[in-house]
């Protein structure tokens, strides 16, 4: 079976600084995979390389078997690759429904349409609203997104990505900065996503990681240290040393 | 124009929010009334209508797309010269003259946009200024075509549709400008409420996220920039035709600056700020200049400082806040 996402020899250097070093990574179809590692390990850089926000110095990226290395960020999205951001990256002045509608419109390919007539436009807003209902955001549909509590904004962050109907979803610290009570809500949402979406989650919250992920990859200094099932990673001595060990000190 | 009930679904309410509201017709009622109430002020009225159209063109890129430009007069000027030169050398027919003005400005828009829109922020601002300066210098130098510093001489404009002659009281010019402005407004209103315009707002609100939801951002901005240039070109063409003269000032930086001030004054990113801002600016300029021609700049400067400090959304933003207060009191 083709992997949902695969990187081969992916590297990125800023001058002498190597932030991604020959990364070989495979995300299986329907995966629930976590990418962990200490701060500065290059996790977000990896996401930026995969989504096309950064250009790699070397290596290739395959999405569902197709080489997307040369594609623009926008083209990759239309191939089924979606992401969320570690720091809320929302359309702050717009309502929740408008935020998600923008994504749905682009996904439907009508984002450049200059007329509002026709069923397609209603379809977009209805599609966006259905998504909000699934994420229990329907009551806040017409509320300006910047007035929402932080935890709900994190949900909108995910809703926008889901509006793109992705086959691969990269979640960059979805629970970052969220109080632990609300982390539960976010985890619920992620856990209920269908298996047709392969999910890679970057997260510092170890409870969340071990609860959600079936496989875990550990990144250190721009390279992959080890990869395995959750149980293997929990038992791995090297991981304890560089990661969990560091956590006890810090 | 039906307002949805408060218990209507959010989907219906969002869709309804894009429908035409009665208050949006108010500017047109005023413009038509002004024709009958102030017959002596029609030449000024035409100038106001033309500047409104120019400010509307800027609103599409600056107010909606968030492109901070100080070079909008480039397109206004190209449109004015194109319409002027067309009437001198090709035909005095006004409507085809406006089409020529729109096309010429759109061509300049698309070419300069290809370069300018690769940049952002201060670099973009400087580039828009540079394009205007380049064009102004070119117009000054090419005096065989443009009349250089003396301005373009010898324009004659035929009656509109072969029937409505331009008269010395500016009646025809006023109605002509009003009709063209109305068509320009129809076009832009349609664009900004369509998915295209919504995506421009998205780009303004968060360009990073627009890339991440699969929007070809630069392409979309280029489309907006070109349409905006064409509309600005029509405004320039209108000025040339109604005054039957084109001077270098149509391309000047001062005009670019003035139109930004008008838009900020009225409120950017909502179409009607262009109407209020341009009318307020032009009428204030006319009135203050009569009393105190030297000091006019001081007063408009003071007004701008007050708006930027205390009323960020311009006059319309202020109206919003007042409405909110009134509704809460009830």
Interface residues (C-beta under 8 A of the other chain):
Chain A: X51 X53 X72 X73 X74 X75 X76 X77 X78 X82 X83 X85 X89 X90 X91 X92 X93 X94 X95 X97 X98 X101 X102 X103 X105 X106 X107 X110 X111 X112 X113 X114 X115 X116 X121 X122 X124 X125 X126 X129 X138 X141 X142 X160 X163 X164
Chain B: X9 X10 X11 X13 X14 X15 X18 X190 X191 X193 X194 X195 X196 X198 X199 X201 X202 X205 X206 X208 X209 X210 X211 X212 X213 X214 X215 X216 X217 X220 X223
